[in-house]
Amino acid sequence: MAGRARKAADYRERPSDLPGSGAAVDAPLEPAAEGDAEPQGEAAIERREAVVPAGQHGQRFDRVLVSLAPEFSRSHVQHLIEAGHARWLGEVVRVPARRVRAGDAVTLDLVPTEESRAFRPEPALLPTLVVVHEDEHLLVVHKPAGLVVHPAAGHWSGTLLNVLLAHHAGAAALPRAGIVHRLDKDTSGLMLVGKTLAAVTALVRDIATREVDRRYLALAWGAVPAALRIDAPIGRDPRSRLRMAVVSVAQGGREARTDIECIALSEGVSALRCKLHTGRTHQIRVHLASKGWPLLADALYGGRPGLGLERQALHAVRLALRHPVTRAPMSFEVAPPPDFARAWARVAGATMSVD
């Protein structure tokens, strides 16, 4: 779809590989026959066939095929070869470095990447969409634990974005289908989604200027003090690209502030109310783990399972904001799912107020 950026470098056009860019480019292959198309699920596969010209005799298979499909990077073409989507003399060849000869017939099937097909509606997932509020401009949903918000490596389908594209037609014209913030896959709770460009713009602005009040319930290992503020910058963990960490600004850390209140302690677990002042990736998880209080079942940050929980014990319980268009004050609360509620009750009883 036009205007949507594709993140994977191996699927983007690379100007240095295109004619007229100033880089050395092989002479284009002469097509041997008109390209075919084969169906694959919802998409058709374009097939390109050609005969290797004399000028490319002895060249690598992947370089020859790049000249057959110059709009794609060599890296992407190599992936297609290794996946079995290229043929030499009618046989599948999975070795990009194979040398070809003049007169050889070669074929490349341009199979779309999973990422290129990620931005599509999935109506079958509509039952997973729990709508808390909806009007012309704003959608407030209760995201279940286990649902990924944005398509990414390993999760190119089955995401909240795919659900939103199926929920209303206008989502296809909006950045990220109107998603303006996110929750981690295993975090449950409230999320804001804009349904119009005006609403998306206003919500992004309000979140950036900290005019949206976000409250969470959490269960953490250890005895957390009754009240504290953790003000520590967060950035990518220099030892693991999968994790975030408290790091200095000089190391790439960005300002992060979380207010935490402990309302109960039982069985070595603290029941917490948390307020975000900033919205860094994994902020509550990182801040608490940095003090030695990892969330229950948060394996990424050292939290072992407990109280029946097998996913991180974090729930986005409350959102308060001004409507992005009318500017009327709004507030939403949603009870946690049963697994979290049962664990919470063992520590704090029925106390779930967020103020």
Disulfide bonds with the S-S distance in Angstrom:
none
